[in-house]
Amino acid sequence: MTPFGQMLRELRKRKGVTQKDLAAAIGVTPAYLSALEHGKRGSPTFELLQRIAGYFNVIWDEAEELFRLGQTSHPKVMLDTAGLPAAYTALANDLARAIRTLSPDVIEELHIILKKGRLPG
């Protein structure tokens, strides 16, 4: 599941809306919506994000978070380390190999380290 998928599911549950009902209201198939929630589809389009925000009537901070998560929740990430030192490429490859085995605590530690190193967003 992606952070966007998690937020979408929380919005649906908070409003008591099924995937089928939401899909019909925003003009997508239930299968697509399910795949989006489960992180099996890429990032939603800006237009779809607008329809979702409108459907749930989210404003201000929650809408900003919805759009941010939508833009940064692609489940298949590609890193371009061309032109960077070898250690950067090695780190990217090590992380790609290990990501599925890391504990939630390690993931949180990595987030903290990256944010201290000026991670955007």
WORA-V608619 format. One record per backbone hydrogen bond with DSSP energy under -0.5 kcal/mol. CO is the residue of the C=O (numbers start at 0). NH is the residue of the N-H. Records with the same first field share a line. If there is no record, write none. Layout:
CO->NH / NH
//
This chain:
1->5
2->6
3->7
4->8
5->9
6->10
7->11
8->12
9->13
10->14
11->15 / 16
12->15
17->21
18->22
19->23
20->24
21->25
22->26 / 27
28->32
29->33
30->34
31->35
32->36
33->37
34->39 / 40
35->38
40->74
44->48
45->49
46->50
47->51
48->52
49->53
50->54
51->55
52->56 / 57
58->61 / 62
59->63
60->64
61->65
62->66
63->67
64->68
65->69
66->70
67->71
69->72
74->76
78->80
80->83
84->87 / 88
85->89
86->90
87->91
88->92
89->93
90->94
91->95
92->96
93->97
94->98
97->100 / 101
98->101
102->106
103->107
104->108
105->109
106->110
107->111
108->112
109->113
110->114
111->115
112->116
113->118
114->117
//
